Amino acid sequence: MGSPFTVARMSCVTGAAFRIKGRRRCAIFHARFNLAGRWNRVISNKRWTNRHVGRHRRAMMLLALIGLIATPPTGGAAADRPRAEHPVTLAFRARRPARRYSVTVPIGKPRPAVPLPRIEGPDDNRLPLVVIDAGHGGHDPGAISPHNGRREKDVTLAIARAIRDELLASRRVRVALTRDDDRFLVLEERYGIARRLKADLFISVHADAAENSEAHGASVYTLSEVASDREAARLAARENKANIINGVDLGAHGDAVSSILIDLTQRETMNASAEFARLLQREASDEMAFRTTAHRFASFVVLKAPDTPSVLFETGFLSNKGDAAFLASASGRKKVARGVREAVQIHFARRLAAE
């Protein structure tokens, strides 16, 4: 038997002492136990008698002691100790991985640079080069006129071609178009073409749209880190939403030196751009209508070239019935082109005289 006392079966029903008809009875538990295998006794919720109080007390104390040993602690320092874990789990966690794993994802080859467009005009590198950018294109239609359904990408391409023809007819400059068909170029690629060609002037042609159908007239934007008004900021956000502005790579220069060089170069470029913008408004006013405040400032991505004077030419509002008809007509586009030609010729004549 091993032990003089073995518990054959125990079931406890939690309760409390209570009085029935003035007598105290106990309804705490039922226990059946075997003592040394000689006799069995069932203790129930009957009233205790003095006859077996000693035996019952010893049995109760022994059962309570067994319960304390079997029950885990619920508080104190023992409760704060971490629970013992299986030895296999501890051994697994103790082992360091035999090798480190890495995941390789193919990203493909970098896309080649956009092919440079053909430079048209006299074969003389001493002549200044003007790069004309027709806004939008491809899957990006730009603004759409509610009056004649013309898309901005088609209108700007037609105007860019008209400006090119007028400039080439003067035989005083060379000309290149960023796109001469219906293709999409990201914003950095547009002024990047001008920088790679070492252009002397960059003109980005657009046609605006507004909720107010009465808004009309052309405007010229030059670079400014702070937009001149809310409308300029709204337009800049709309034009810039497709791309992120990239910095200029200055090779081995540190960040501090690069920032200074970019700032100095860009300040000079911004001054030249602002001068051409005022000149364009003055010379083209005889050919087309301009807004009251025609020269505006915005942080357009296409104006970010630090070493190329750049303007964004909003030729009119496609949302205005008069402007939409003017820009859709061949005569209207020719007037726009003549105004740009006069401004370009005076701009380079001034620069030549200043050298």
C-alpha angles and dihedrals in degrees: 000000000000097000126047089225127046128172110231098182134348130184123173127200111195112228143133137250113266138172125242118184091345095304123113112231130179122227097172107117150337116232133177115190139168119223114203088329092278104106143005126217130182116216111199137160091296120127113272116245130208090237097079100018093122095051093044093049092052091048092048092051092049092050091048090051091051089050093052092050094048096044115084117232115268100197147007128058094323091060091056094057115099118256114263112253131211113275091234091057092049092049092050093052092047094059116088117222113268093226140006120249127220133184120222120199119188111231098182131234120313114263112256119247118272111269112255115248123243116271111229129199136050116355094243120116091198091071115091118258121227119195115201118199120201105210124239120354140162112033090356108080096175117205119357121211114236089206106054102004093240115157121227093232090059095043094050093048091052091049092047091053091049091051091048092053092050093049093047090050090060091058089211101102141031120237138204130179120216087216131010095181141037100292133132122241125182115237096254090052091057099059089029089066090054092050093047090051090047090235121193094211135018122200120185112197121211141159117218133216131203138184089238106075090199092067110106143152137071129281137187123221127201130183122286129155088218116049115236093231142353094271092056090049091050092050092047091051091051094049095043099046094097100056146035120236111250124209124239116260110232097177118226096002118116124243094261094050092044091053092051094048093047091049094050094045094045093050091056091045092050091053091052091047093051090049092053091046092057090045092051092052093049097047098040096045090087090058103039143012121266131196120258091255099034101165109070137166129229140151097249114169092225089061094056098095102120096204104036122075104236138184133181109220114205099195096192146304120295087195089065115080095217095046092045092054092045095052093043093056124084091227092054093050090049091054090052090049093050091053092051091047093055092048093048094050093051092044094057093039089058093048091049091051091049093055 
